[in-house]
């Protein structure tokens, strides 16, 4: 009767079948969601039977457990049959898997490096035979494995790998991602429910049949299981309105378990609490509980269809059987089972969890062992797995100081790994343990990590006070963290206000001398006059003395100070280092910043490529702030190019993220909207958008982004008749803004004053603006040339204007700024000069990721090097090249390199 649960699932089978049929050319992933018993596992079994020996089958099953699972436990279970192929991998990737799976000592690899190694391994094996991965009940797998599976699911489209995973309907997990295809299994409709029930029961009386259909609610497992209850009890079957379906099924399973003898029940209880399916361990622990003369037997449970014994493994036929057993266990019985498992399990990495579950009072030695277990998880690149160990270590700590320290560390780790709900719970526990000023300050830092305290100036002042008190404790690291948080609030919420300089003054009083920290404090707290000092501080940290994360921090400071030439160099360097190390979390942020720097530097293809990659990585690592920034950068470039539909779709995606905590994000979204409006010729809308950045009452108020977009505001104002209002706005800017030393700020002020000047004042204004070195801002330079040409036409100086308009037209063509290139041609035609359209960009036929690959090929990089940089398999790189060559009309890497030399990517 194994096919019975699949009655009525033809559409779902067709979807999975299409994935399997296409695996000869490309891979794919699908997450099947549904309530317990709806048939998710049955679909996976059908897929396995369908492919037979045509696919290599890799499978793992998550199991509900009260314990902390070892990092990568499920991933190891999946890959174990093919680990012999790891000798084909680079030493870097082979070593990452060995360390992650505990097979060898060594420096820990980042989680994403481990996932990338798994992807390369799968690609190698799939080259010989397609692979089908079945990950059943993935919601119960260890967090590191879930993240690795999600990483794989997003990247196997070019490899002959199909990944099918199941998740319970209301559970969360890394595989719940819009980038991963999913489908929900609904209950069977009435016709199929009746058909299944009739096949199971045969002829039964009409009243009983109706009650069974009502109670099962179309759930296939219920239709198979509930009829068995009729033969065991004379009680009236509970109706659907009285109990949830899950409870009815668990009740049915417990009724069967209640018929077994004590020895069989004991084995089932131990199996339900075990973190492994090892038959020998389970029987040994059951014997300890039942006594030396007992002979535990699983035969009754096998006969009743509750478990399956396969060689040396025991598996529950359905997770609800395990959960039913767990619910019937009282606390004393649970601890006894865990104690028995502790005694028989030979691996301390596993038995320590059972010992922790069996403990009823503080145990200093056990708490210390759990803390070491957490450190091992962190060292293996799986900090999420460490969280549970630290939390339990804190609970078991005998010394109150240890309990406080471990609770604090667990809370900070929870926020760091992106589990804010756990962080909030642990923060509340730590609050109840606070017993000193130092602890109180650490609690305030947890509040900052958790975003518990909003507010602008008042919160910043409090953070500065906390930092001074931390310095006096002394805890210099905490003091620096608090100061940096205060300065970052200045940048994100109230840049340019006096409170920013108060943060810097506090750092001076505290003697903060580290150039990396000082650069950040100056850039965040005093962005209008810190450009020169920030550049000097960055120069104090030579490349050989900084790691990739430090380089990113310096780059962020340079970008906030408007030193985009410096930030571009540093961000590029940081991105390379972060790629090599596999640090996707910070890489996503780095690329988001780099997209804006490349945008401002006129490197639009590069900006789009890194923005697209950043948005993917930030979505994957759950960083909505940086994802929104990357989407806004991509939207702005699309608008500059005239692709308004794409720009509007990208801006809409930033809105869907719902991230509105910081003015920074609201400001750059308005910059993107203004670019769309201006490109469409709706200059009044563009002006309205950008004017909001200057309004202190507006959520998008951000004086720095307002200054950096002043050129665009002036253009829009001049085009829609708001020149006088824009001049008044500029005259009303704070003195430190009007007198900024930032080159980016000075360029925007000079541009705006020229464009907004009355005709009688225009000549000296334009002359001054055009004399400035605008190499760093090519788009603004060509816009200024276009504006000057228009000004000359208004003043009837036709002979002069043509040279400026030609320069503007050619510059816009080079950038790909189609709307403004056409406006320059219109101005030339109005001046009596014919101007034809430019040739199409040879790279326009490529996707953002294909442009990245083409750029790396042009640098002479191999497929494996490119794959490592972009976190895709080397076979995916080859697949992209296979599709790119016909688009470009070429047939080899050499031709691509020659094309790149002739036409800058």
N, C-alpha and C positions, 0 to 999 in steps of 0.2 A: 504493500500500500504506500510505497514511498512517493508515488506520483500523485496521490490524492490531494495533498495541500496545494498543488499547482493548478488545480481546476480553476478556470476563470482568470488565468494570468497570461493569456496569449500576447497581449500588448507588451507586457514587461519582458516576456521571453524574446519577443521580436527585437526590442531595444538592445538587450544584452547580446542576442544573436548577431545583430549588425556590428556591434563592437568586435566580437570574436571573428566574424567573417572578414573584417577589415584589417585584422592584426598582421596579415602578411605584408601590408604596406605601411601601416601606422598603428600606433597604440592609442590608448585612451583610458579614462578612469570614470567610474560611476559609483556613487554612494546611494545605497538603497535604504530608505528610512521607513519606519513603521512601528506600530505598537507590538508588544510581545505576542508571539504566536501568529502573527499575520502572514508569515511565510517568507521572511527575509532569508533565513538560512537555507530553506528549501530551494530558493532561486539560485543560491550559490552552488548547492549540490547539483542542481540541474545543469549549471554551466560547466562544472567539472566533468559531469558525465557526457555532456555534449562534445567537448573537445577531445575526450579520451586521451590517447597517447600522442595526438598531434601537437599538444602544448606541453611544456614543462610546467608542472603544477607546484606552486609554492603557497603555503597556507599557514595562518595563525589565527587563534581564537582568543579573544579577551574573556576574562572570567571575573565576575564580581568578587571583590576581596576587601577585607578590612585593613589590609596590610599595604606597606609601601613596596612597590615592585622595583626590581633592579632596573637601572637605566638600560634602554634598548633591549629589554627582555623579549618583547614581541618581534622586533626587527630581527633579532638573532634567530628566533624561531622560524621566521620567514626565510631568511637567507642561509640558514645552516646547510641545506642540501647543496648549495652552489658555492660555498666558501672556498672550495678547492680551486676555483677559478681566480681567486684574488691574486694569484701569482702573475696574472696578466695585467694587473693594475700597476700604476706607478707606485714607487715605494711610499710616497706621501699618502696615497689613498689606502693602500694595503695596510700600512701602519695605523691609520686612523681607525679602520675596522677592528684590527687586532686589539688596540687599546680600549676601544668602546665596548667590545664584547668580553673584556677581561682576559683575553688570550695572551697578552704580553704587556709588560710594563712600558712606560714611556710618557712623554709629554701629552697632555690631554688635547684632543681635537675639538674644535667648535662643533656644535650639533649639526650645523649646516655642512661642514666638511664631511662629517660622517654620512649625512644624507647624500651628499654629492658622490662619495665613494660608493654608496649603495647603488646610486643611479648608474655609475660607470660599470659596476659589476653586472647589473642587470642588462645593460646595453651589450656587454661582451657576450653574455650567455645567450641573449635573444638573437644575436647574429647567427647562431647555429640552429635555434629552435624557438618559436614564439613562447612567451611566458604568460601564464595566467596566475595572478596573485589574488588569493581570497583572504580577506581580513574580516572575519566574522565578529560581531559585537565589539567593534573597534573602540567604542566609548569606554571600555574597561581596560584597554591596553595602557601600559605605562606612558606618561606624557611625552617622553623623548621619542618613543616609537610612533606615537600619533603624529607628532610634528614631522618626523622623517617621512611617514607615509603621505602626509599632505604635500610635502616637498616633492616626492616622487610623482604623486598624482597630477601635479601641475606641469610636469616636465617630460612625460613619457610619450607625448603625441607623435614624436618622430621615431620612436623605437618600437619594436615588435613586442610590446608589453601591454597587457590589459589588467587593470587593477579594479577589482570589485570589492567594495566594503559595505558592511551593514552597520547601521546606527539605530538605536531606539529613538522613537519619535521625539521625546521631550528631553533628550540628553544633549549636552554640548560636547564640543571637541574640535580639534584642529581641522578635521576633514569637512566641517561645516563651513564652506568657503564658496562665495559666488563664482570663483574661478574653477571650481570642481563641479562637474555635472552631477545632478542628483535626481532621484525620483522617489515619491512617497507611495507606499503600498496601502491602498484603502481596503477596508473589509470587503468581503465578497458580497455581491448583490444577492437579492433574495433567490433568484433562479439558481445561481451556482452554489449558494449555501444549501439549498434544498437538495441539489444533486449530490453534493459531497456527503451530507448527512445520510441520505438514502443509501449511498454506497457503503458507508461505515456500519449502519445499523440494520440494513435490510428492512423488513416489515415490522413496524411498531405501531402502537395505537395512535390515533390522530391527536389526542390531547397531549400525550408525552412528546410527540414530534413537535407540536407547536411550542411547548414549553422549552424544549431544547433549542429550537431556532431562535426563540426570544432571548434565551439566556446567552447564547453564543454570539449574538450580534454580528454574524458574518465572519467571525474569527476562525480560521481553519484549525488552529490547535484546539480551540474550544469545541469545535464540531467533532474532532477526533477524541477528545479527552472526556468531555462531560457525559456522553452516553455510558461510559464505564461506571460513572457514579450511580447510575440507576440500579445496577446489579448489586451494589455493595450496601445500599442504604434504602430504607423505606421512607426517608424524609422527603418532604416536598422539595424539588429543585429550586434553589433561590432564583427569583426573577431578576431581570436586568435592572430594574429600578432600585433594587435593595442594596446590591453590592457591586463594586467595580468588577469588570471582567477579570482583571488580573487576580483579584482576591478570590474569585470563584475558582479559577484554575488552580491557584495555590492550595485552596481548600481541598480540591479534588486530589491533588498530589499527596497532601498530608494524610488524607483518608487511606490511600494505598500504603503509605509508609507506616501508618498505625497498625497495619496487619502483620508487620514483620516482627521477628524476635528482637530482643535487646541487642544481641551481638551484631546483627545486620544493620540495625539503626545506628549503632555506635560507629560503624565503618562509614556510613553515609554522612554522619555529623562531622567526622574528621575530614572526609573528602570535601565537604562543603566549605570548611575553614582553611583547607590547605591552599597554599599559593602555587602548587604544582599538581600534576596529574599522576605522579609516581605511585604505582600500585604498591610497591614494597614499602615505601615510607608510610603510606596511609594504613596498611595492614599492621605494620609494626606499632604505630601510634595507637591504633585501636586495641591492640593486645595489651599495651600498657594500661589503658583505661579499663578494660574488661577483666584483666587478671591473667596470670600465666597459663591457666588451664583452659582459657577460652579458645575457641576456634572461629574467629570472625569469618563470615561468609557473605559474598556478594550475590550469590546465585538467585535468592529471592528478588533482589532489586533488578537484576538483569532480566529475569523472567517477567517481571512486571513492566518492563519497558522504561524504567526510570534511568538506568545508566547503561553505558556500553563499555565493555572491557576489551581493549585492543592491545594484545601483547602485554607490555608492562605499564599501560596507561589506563586510567579510569576517566571517563567523560560522562557528564550528565547529559541526558538526551535533550534537555532544554534548560536555559538559565533559570526559568521560573521554579524548577525543582530545587535548585540550589538555594534560591532566595526563600522558598517555603521552609526549607530546613533551617536556614539562618534565623528566620522569624520565630521558630518554635524553641530555639535554644535560649535558656536563661543565662544570666551573666556568669554564674558559677560554672555551669557546664561549658560555656565558651572558654573560660580561662583554663579549665582542665584539659580541653582539647588542644588549646594552644601550647600548654605546658608539655603535653605528650609529643606534639610535633617538634617542639624545641629539642627534646631529648633524642629524637631519632634522625633529625636532619643533619647531615654532615657538613653542609656549607654554611659557615657562620653568616655570610651576607644575607642568607635567607632566614636562618634560625633566629637571628637577633630580632626580627620583626615579630615572630611568634612569642619570643621571650617578653618583648615589650607589651604585646597584647595580653599576656598572662599576668603581668605585674599588677599588684593591687595597691602598692605603696611606693613612695619615692625610692629610687635605686640609683645612687651616684655612678656606680660603675657602668650600669646599663645605659644611663643617660649619656655618659662620655662615649660609649661605644656607638650609640646612635648618631652622636655628633660627628664621629669619625666616618661613619657610614655616609652622612651628608657631604662631608668634605670629599670623599671618594667619588660621589655622584657628580659633584661640581668639577672635580679633576678629570672626569670622563666626559665633560662637555654636556652634562644633563642637569643643570641647576634646578629645573622644575621638579625632578625626582627628589632632590635634596630637601625640599620644603617640608614634606610630611615627616622626614626623619628629625629635622630640627624642631618641629612643633612638638613631636612626642618626646624628644630629649628634654625640652623645656618642662613638659608636664611631669617628667620623672625625676627632675633635678631635686636633690635633697637640700642643697645650699641655695638660699634665696638669691644670692648674687649670680649664681650660674643660671637660675631660672630667668632672671631679668635679662641677662646677656643673651641667652639663647632665644628668648621670645623676641627681643629687639632684632636680633640677626635674622630670625625667620620672617618677621614683618617686613624688614627692608628687602629681603630676598623675594618675598611675594610680589612686592611692587616692581622689582627689577625684572622679574620673569613675566610680567603682564597678567598677574592674577589679583586684581585689585580687591575683589570680594574677600579673598583669604587675607590680604594685607589689612583690610579694615577690621576684620575679626581679631587678628593678632595685635593690631594697634590698640584696640580696646582692652585686650588682656594686659598689654604692657602698661597702659595707663593705670590700671589697678595695682601694678607692681612698683610704680614710681616711688622712690624713697630718698631722693637726693636732688640737688639742683642739676647735676649732670644728667641724671635720668630724665628730669623734666625737659631739658634741652634736647635730648635725644627723642623724646616724645614729640616735641615741636618739629623736629626734622621728619619724623614719620608723618606728621600732619601735612607737611609740605609735599612729601612723596605721594601721599594719597589725595592731594588736591582738596583737602578738607576745609581749608581756609581760603575764601576768596578775598576780594578787596584789592585796592590799589595802594595808594600812599601809606595808609595806616598799616597794612600788612608788611609792606617793605620796611617801614620804620621798626616794626617789631622784630623782623628777621635780623636787621642790623644790631638791635639790642641783644638778641639771642647770640649772635656771632661774637659780640664783645664779651658776653658772659662765658661762652664756650672757650674763648681764648684765655680767660682768667682761670678756668678749671684746673689745668689746661687740657684742651682737646683741639689741637690746631687743625686736624683734618675736619672735624665737625664744624669748627668756626669757618673754615674756607668754604665748605659745602653750603652753609647758611648764607654767607656773603654772596657766593655765586648765584644762589637761588634768588636773593634779593635783587641782584643786578639783572638777572634774566627776566624777572617780573617787570623791571623798568623797561626793558626792551619790548617785551610782548604786550605790555599794558599801557605804560605811560612814558614812552621814550622822550628824552629831552627835558623832562621836568626837573626842578631843583633836587628832588629826592635822589636822582641818579648820582649827582655829584656828592651827595651826603654819603652814599654807599662807598664811593671812592675815598672820601675823607676818612671813613671808618677803617678802610683797609690800610690807609697810611698810618693811622693811630695804632693799628694792630701789628704793624711792621710786615705786612704781606709783601714779600719781595719776589716770589716766583714769577718769572716773566709770562708764563702761560696764563696764570690766574690773573695777573695784572692786565694783560691784554684783553681778556674777556671782560673784566670789570669796567675798563675804560670804554670799550666798544659798546657794551650794553648800557652803561650808565651815562655816558657823555658822547653820543655818536656824532655830534656836529663839529666837535673840535679835537677829536682824538686820532684822526687818520695818521698824522706824522708819528705820534708816540706809539701807536699800535704797530706801525711798520718797524719802528726801531726795536720794540720789544720782541717782535717775531724774529728779527735778525739776530737776536741774542741766543736763539735756540737753533743751532745748525742741524741740517738734515740728519747727520749721523747720530745726533743725540736725542732723537725723538722717535717714538713709535707711531703707528698709524692713527691710534686714537688721539694722541697728543697733537698730531698734525691736523686732524679734523677740528679739534678745539681751536687751534690757532687760525685755521681757515674760517671757522665760524666768526671769530672775532674780526678778522679782516673784512669779511662780507658785511657785517653789521656796521663797520666803520666806513663802508663804501669803497674800500680798496680792492676792487674786483680783479685788478691785474694780479695782485698778490694771492687773493683767495682762489683764483682759477688754478694757479700753479700748485698751491697747497692741497686743494680739493682733489686734483688729478693724482697727486702723489698719495694722498690718503686713500683714495679709491683703489689704487693698485695694491697698496699694503693690506687693505681690508679684504679685498678679493682673495689675495694669496692666503690670508689667515682664515677665510671663510666666515668673517664676522658680518653676517647679513644685516643684523639689527642696525649697527652704526653705518654700514654701507648704504642702507636705504636713505638715511638722513643726509649722508654725504652727497649722494647723487641728486637729492632734492635741491640742496643748495647749489650744486654744480649746474643744474638745469637753469637756474635763474642767472648765474654768472655767465654761462654760455649764451643765454638769451641776450643779456645786456652787451656782450662782446660781439654780437652779430654772428655767432656760430650756431645757427638755428637747427641744422640737421643734428648736430651733436646735442643741442639742448633737448630736442624732441626724443632722441634715443635714450638719453640718461633719465629724462622725466618719465618716459614710459616704463623703464626698468625700475626706477625709484618707486613709482606708484604700485607696481606689482610687489616689490619687496616690502614696502611699508604696509600694504594690505596683508601680506603674509605674516609679518611680524607685529601686526596690530599697532600701528603708529598713525592714527588718523590725522594728526596735526601735519606730519610730514607728507603723508599721502595727498592731503588737500593742497599743500604747497606745490607738489610735483604736478598734480592735475591742472592747477592754475597756470603754471609755467607753460605746460603743453598747450593749454587753451589760448594763452596769449600769443604764442608763436603761430598757432593755427589761424588766429585772427589776423596777425600781421601778413600771413601768406594769402589771405582771402578765403580760407576754408572755414566759413562761418558756421556751417552746420556742425562740424566736428568741434569747433570752439564752444558752441552753446551746449553740446552734449557733455563736454568735459566739465564745464562750469556747473551744469546740473548735477554731475556726479559729486562735485565738492559739496553741494548743498545736501545731497543724500547722506554724506558722512555725518552730518549733524554736529560738527565740531565747531562750537562758537564761544569757547572759553577765552580766546585771546584775540585782541584787536589785529594782530599780525595777519591771521588767516582771513579775517573779514576784509582787511585792506587789500590784500593781493587778489582776492576774489573780485573786488570792485575794479582793480586794475585790469583784470582779464575781461570783465564785462565792458569796461570802457573801450578796450581795444576792439571788441566786436562791434560796438555801437559806432565808433569812429570809422572803422573799415567799411561799414554799411552806409556811411554818410549821415548817420543820426548823431550829429555833433552835440545837439542839446542834451541827449541822453548821456553821452560820454562826459560832458561837463558836469552834469548832475552827479554821476557816479564818483568822479574824482574830487569834487568839492566836498563830498561827505568825509573824506580823509582828513579834512581841515576842521571839522566840526567837533568840538570837545564833547558834545552831547550824543554823538553818534557812536555806536558800537565799533565802527571801523576807524575811529579816530586814531591816527598813527602819524605823528609829525615827520618821521623819517621816510616812510613810504610816500607820504604826501609830498615831501621835498623831491624824492627820486622820480616822481611822476609829474612834476610841475611842468615839464616841457609838453607832455600830452594834454594836461589841463589847459595850458595856454593855447595850443593849437585848436582844441575844441572850442574854447571861448572865442577866439578870433573868428572861427567859422560860423558860430551861431549867434553872434551879436552880443556876447557877454564880455567883451574885452575890458570895458570899464570896471565891471564887477571883479574880474580876475586881477586887474591892476590893483584894485583896492585890497583884495585878499593878500596879494604879495606884499603890499606896503604894510599890512597889518600883521605880518609874520613876526614872531618874537625876534629880538635882536640876535640871539645866538644862532637862529636859523638863517637870517639874512646875512650874517657875517661868518657863516660856516667856513671852515678850512678844508672840508671834504671836497676833493676834486669832482666827485659825482654831484654833490650839492651845488657847487659853483657852476658846473656845466648847465644844470637844469635852470638855475637862476638866470644865467646869461641868455640861454635859449628863450626862456619865457619873456624876459624884458625886451628882447629883440622882436619877437613875434607879436607882442601886445603893444608895441610902441606906435603912437600916431605916426602918420606918414612923414610929418615934418621932423620927427625925431628918429625915424627908422634907420637912416644910413649909419650914424655912429654906433647905434646899438647892434646892428647886424655886423658891422665891421669888427667890433670888439668880440662878438661871439664867434665869428668865423676865424679870427686870429688865434683863438685858443686851440690847444692840442686836443682834438677829439678822436684820436686814434682808438681810444678805449671804448668809444660809443659810436660805431659806424652808422647805426640806424638813425640816431639823433642827428648826426652830421648831415646825412643825405636829406633828412626832413628839414633841417635848417636851410640847406641849399634850395630846396623846393620852396620853402616859405620866402626866402630872399628873392627868388625868381618871380614869385607872385607879386611881391612888394614892388619890384622893379617894373612889372607890367602895369600895376596900378598907377605908377608914376611915369608911364609911357617911355621907359628906357628899354625898348624892345631889343636893340642891338646888343646890349650888355647881358640881358637875362638869359640868352640862349646857352651861353657857356655854362652857367650855373645849373640850368635845367637839364642839360646833357649829362653833367656830372651826377646830378640827382637820379636821373633815369637809369644810367648805367650802374650806379651804386645799388639802387633798388632791385634791378635785374640780378645783380650778383648775389644779393641776399635772398632773393625769392619773394620779395615784398610786392606781389602782383598788384594789389589795389593802388598803392602809391606810385608804382612804376607807370600804371595807366594814367594816373592824374598828371604825372610829369609829362607824358606824351600829349595829353590834352592841352596842357599849357604850351608845349612847343608848337602844336598845331595851331593854337590860337595866335602864336607869335609868327606864324607863316612858315614853319618848318615841318616837313613830313617826317614822321618817326614810326618805323615798323615795330611790331611786337618782337620780343626777344625769343631766342630758342628755349625750348623746354629744358628744365633741369634734368640731366641724365640720371640722377639718383632718385628722382621723384617716384619712380615705379617701385621702389623698395619700401618695405615696412621699416619701422624704427629699429627692430632687432636685426633685420638684414643689413641696415646701414652700419650698425655696430660691428657686425661680422665682416662686412666689406672693408671697413676701416682697419680692423685688426689683421685681415689678410694682406692689406696693402702694406702693413708694417712688417710683413714676413712671418707672422705668427702661425704656428701649426694648428691643426684642428683641436688637438688635445689642449694646447695652451689657451686657445679661444674658449673652449668648453669650460675650463677651470675658471677663467675670468668672468664668464657670463652665467655660471651655475646651470649649465645644461650638459647633456652628454655629448661626447665628441661625434657620435653618429648623428645627433640632431644638427650639429654644425654642418656635417657633410650633406644632410638632407636640405638644409637651407641653401647651401651653395648650389646644389643640383637644381633647385628651383630658381635661384637668382640668375644663373648664367644665361638662360634663354631670355629672361626679362631684359637683360643688358645687351643681348646680341653678341655674347662672347662664349668661349668654350673652355677657358682654362684660368687658373690662378694667375699665371703670368700676364694674361690679357687684362685681368682685373687690376693688377698692380700698375700696368701701363695706363689704364683708364684713370686710376686714382691719381697718377702723376699729372695727367693732362687736365682733369676736372676735380678740383678739390672737394673732398667729401665733407 
